[in-house]
């Protein structure tokens, strides 16, 4: 009698009742895990910020639709791979504990064939995560950040750094102190030019106003400082500063908030612009760019580890599988953060640093797959 599953006939097998069962349980458990975490996060976040909402008279509709409705997808996408891993571990270990996986393998199904519905579900989750991280979440974060700036006090204070130092082109730096978005005025503005490590010229002014239409920085008076070959400093005073520099006011905000409101096209353009300037923030931008791809693809790796780890029936049952799985998953998250800091600090190339955790855990996944019951 021909076995129910012919593992050599097709590289991509057909979709059967058992596949629908596994895929349905996988996606259902994934959505349930997300829903439970969302409820906990929203409740704790609301309790923490209710005083701010009350004092700033935030409308209930704005709290729901401009903040939580757009904050939740961002949070879910950040930990999508973790939720996927928990869903796989929980559901598969339950199948193993009830000896259902043993029955499947005994009936002629190969372990590779068993992985098919899991990877189909992981493909769906990865595609959704990519669409969210590359396009939808950056757009929604604009309203979320605007709400935070208006209704959450600590974010209002932290909208801009007190001291802002930006490289606008190789050898030229702008220093801005006390910039206010509401008035578009900086209490102090300096434009510095360097030859190597030595300053050769600087322009300084107080109460400088930025014109968002013309992109010009204007002030009633300014001082120009120059240094001759002997190091002597020469001061000259001028009136009516009116200059254009390669620095938009949007670049003055906190870089993390700025990056998370850019879709992938805007992020690529901003990265090319900062590369042309020789900006010292380029590594942080590159990390954000690569992370938007590496995190979603980590779903496949954690799915492989989850199925391979939890498909064997052990004495500890589901609890042991979940404990080992969560330890591995948080190790993955910790490694991603550590290697991101290495990339930002220049210790490693950004592309390699962002993808190293995926490479390490892919090796772990392949090892566990080879050790899984066949």
N, C-alpha and C positions, 0 to 999 in steps of 0.2 A: 504494500500500500504506500502510495506517495505521501511524504510528510506534508503537513499543513503549510510549512514555510520552506520555500526553495531558496536558500540563501545565495546560490550561485547564479540564479537565472537573471536577476536584475541588480544593477548597482544601486538604483533608486527603487526600492520595493513599492508595491501598491499600498493603498491606504485601506486597512482592514478594521473590523469591529474592535479588535483589541487595541489597535493604534488609536482609535477614537476614544476608547476608554482611558488609556494612559495619558493622551494629550489633554483630554477634558479634566482629569484629576490634577494634572500638572498645572494647567492654567488656572483652574479653580482654586487650588491651594495657594498659588502665587497671588491671585487677586485677594484672597482672604487674608493672607499675611500682610499685604499692603494696607488693606482696609483697617486691620487692627492697629497697625503702627500709626497710621494717619490719625485715627481717633485719639490715641494717646498723645501724639505730638501736638495736635491742635489744642487739646484741652490744656496741656501744660503751658504751651505758648500763650494761650489766651489768658490764663491765670497770671502769667508773668507780666503781660502787657496791658491788662485791663485798666490799670491806673493811668497809663499814657492815653489810652483810647478815651477815657472819661474826661481827663483834663484838657485834651485837645478837641473834644466834642466830635470825634470821628463818627460819621454816619454809619449805621449798621450795614447798609448796602455796600459802602466802600470797604468796611472791614471784611465782609464776606467775599465780594467779587473782585476788589482791587488788591486785596492782600492774601487772604487764605486761598481763594480760588486759584491764584497764580503762584502762591508760595508752595502749595502741596505738590504740583507737578515737578517743581525744581527739586524738592526733597526726595520724592519718589525716584526720580531719574538718577540722583546722586547715589542711591543705594539699591538700584534695580538689580544689580548682580547679586547683592547680598540676599534680597528677597527671593530671587530665582534659586539660589543655592539652598536656602532654608526650605523652599517648597519641594525641591528635588529630594533633599535628605529626608524630610518628613514623610512624603508620599512613598518613596522607593523603599525606605526601611520598613514601612508598614507592610508593603507587598512581600518583602523578604521575610519578615517575622511570621507572616501567614503562609509561608512556603509557596506563594503564587509564582515567584520568579523561578524557583526550582521546577515547578510544573511547566512553565513556558519553555525553559531550556530543555527539559526532558521530552517535550513534544516536538522537538526539531528546530526550534528557534535559536539562532546564534545570538551571542551577546551583542555583536555589531548590529544585528537586526533589531534587537531590543532597544538600542540607542536611537533608532530612527524617529519615533514620535517625540522623544525628548529633544533631539536637535531640531526638529521641526518647530516645537514650541520655543526653543532658544532663538531660532531664526526670527520668529515673529517678535519676540521681546527685544532682540537686538535692533531690528529694523525700526521698531517704535521708539526705542531709546535714541537711535541716531537722528530720527526726525525731530524728536524733542530737543536734544542737545544742540543740534546744528541750526535749527530754525525757530521752533515754536517757543521754547523756554526763554531765549534771549529777548524775544519780542515781549513776552508776558512780564519779564523781569523789569522792564522799563516802568510799567505802572506800579509794580511792587516796590521798587526802589523809591519812586516818587512818593508813594504812600508812607514809607518809612521815614523819609526826610521830613514829611509834613506832620506826622502824628506820633512818631516815636522819638522821645527826647534825646536819648544817647546817640541815635543816628543823625539827628539834626546837628548836634555839636560836632560830630565827626565827619561832616560832609566833605570838608577840605582839610588837609593838613595845614597847620599854622605856618610851617616853612616848606615851600615847594621848590625843588631844584630839578630842572629838566635840561637834558642835552637836546638842543634844537638842530645842531649839525656838528660834524667832527670839529672839536676845538672850541665850540661856542656853547655857552650854558646860560640859561635864564634862571634867576633866583626871584621868587615872588613870596612876599610875606603878607599874611592877613587878608587873603582874597575873599570877597563876599559875593556870592552868586546873586543875591537880591539887588545889590547896587552895581555889580560888575566893576568894583573898585578894589585895588590892592593898596595897602598902606605903604608898601615899599616894593620897588621893582629894580632889578639890576640885570644888565646884559654883559657877560664876561667873555673875553676871548683869551685863549691860552696858546702858547707855543711850547709844546711838550708839557712840562709841569709848571711853567712860569706864566703868570698872567701878564699880558702885554697891553691890554686895553679893557676898560669897563665903562659902562654907562649906568648911572644911578639916578633914581627919582622917587619922590614920595607922592602918595595919592594919585596913582595912575589908573585911568579909567579905560576899560576895554569896550570897544564898539563892536557888537556882534554882527552888524551888517557889513561894515567895511573891513572887519578883522584887524583894526588898528588899535594900538595902545597910545593913549594921549595923556599929556600932563602939561601944566603951565610952565614948569621949569625943570631942568635936570643938570647933572654934573657929569662931565666926562673926565676920566682919569686915564692917563697914558704913562708908560714906563719906557725910559730910554735905555740904551745898551748898558749904561752904568748902574741901572736900577733906580735912578731918580724918578720920583713921582711928580707928574704935572697935572694940576687941576685947571679945568676951564668950565665956566658956567654958561648955560644956554637957556633960551626960553622956547616954549611951545614944542614940547616933544610930540612927534606924530610919526610913528613908525609901524611897519609891518614886520613881524617875525614869523618864522615857521613853527608857530605854536598856537593851536586853537584852545579856547577856554575849556573845551570838553576834555582836554588832556590834563587839566589841573585837578580833576577829581581823583578820588582814590582809585588806583589802577584796577584792583580786584572788582570793584563795582562797575567800572567802565567796561571791563572785558566781558563780564557775564551778561551785559545788555546788548552785545554785538552778535548778530547771526554770523554764519561762517564766511559769507562774502565780505561783510564789513570787517570781520576779524582778520581775514587775509589781506585786505587793503591796508588796515591799520598796521599789521606786521610789516608789510613792505615799506610803508612810510617810515616806521621807526627804524627799520634796517638801513634805509637811506640816510637817516639822521645819525646813525651810529649810536642809538639810544642805549643807555645802560639798563633799560627795562625790557630789552628784547628777549632775554631768556625767559622771563616770566610770561611774556606773550606767547612764545613758542611752546612752553609747557601747557598753557591753556589750549592751544591749538591741537597738540598731539593728544592731550587727555580726552578731548571730545570724541576721539575715535577709539582710544585704547580701552576706556571704561566700558562702552557697549560691547566690544568684542570679548571682554573678559567674561561675559555671560556664557559663551560657548565653553570656555575653559572650566569655569566653576560648575557648569552642568556636567561636563565629563567627569570631574572629580566627584561630584555628588552622587551620580549614578554608580560609578565604579566603587566608591567607598561604602555605599549603603545597600548594595545589591546582595551582599553576603549576610546570611543569618548568623548572628553572634549572640552570646549569652546575655550581654547587656541590653540587647534589643534596640528599640528606637531611641531610647535615651542616650545610649553610648554613641550611636551614629550622630545624633544631633550635637552632642558635646564635642566630639572630634571635628565635625563639620564646622561648627561655629568658631572653634579655635583656629582652624585653617582659614576660614573666611576673614576673621579679624586680623590674622597675620597678613593676608593679602592686602587688606585696606591699609594696615600700618606700613607695609613695604612701599605701597604706592606713594604715601605721604613722604616717607623718608627719601625715596629716590627723586621725588619732585624737588625736595629741598636741595639735594645734590645738584640737580640740573640748574636750579635758580642760582646757586652759589658758584656755578662754573666748574664743579668738580668732575662732571661727566657731560658728554654731549646730550642735549635735551631729548632728541629722538630715542637714543638708547636708554636713557634714564627712565623715561615714561613707560617704555615697553618692557623693561627688564622684569618687573613683577609678573607680567603675563608670560614671559618666556620661562621664568622659574616655575610658575604654577602649571604651565603646560607640561613641563618635564615631570612634575609630580602627578599630573593627570594621566600621562602616558604610562607611568610606572603602575599606578593604581588600576588602570584599564587592563594591563597585562596580568595583574594579580587577581582580577575579578573572576568570579566563577564562570566557567565556560560549559 
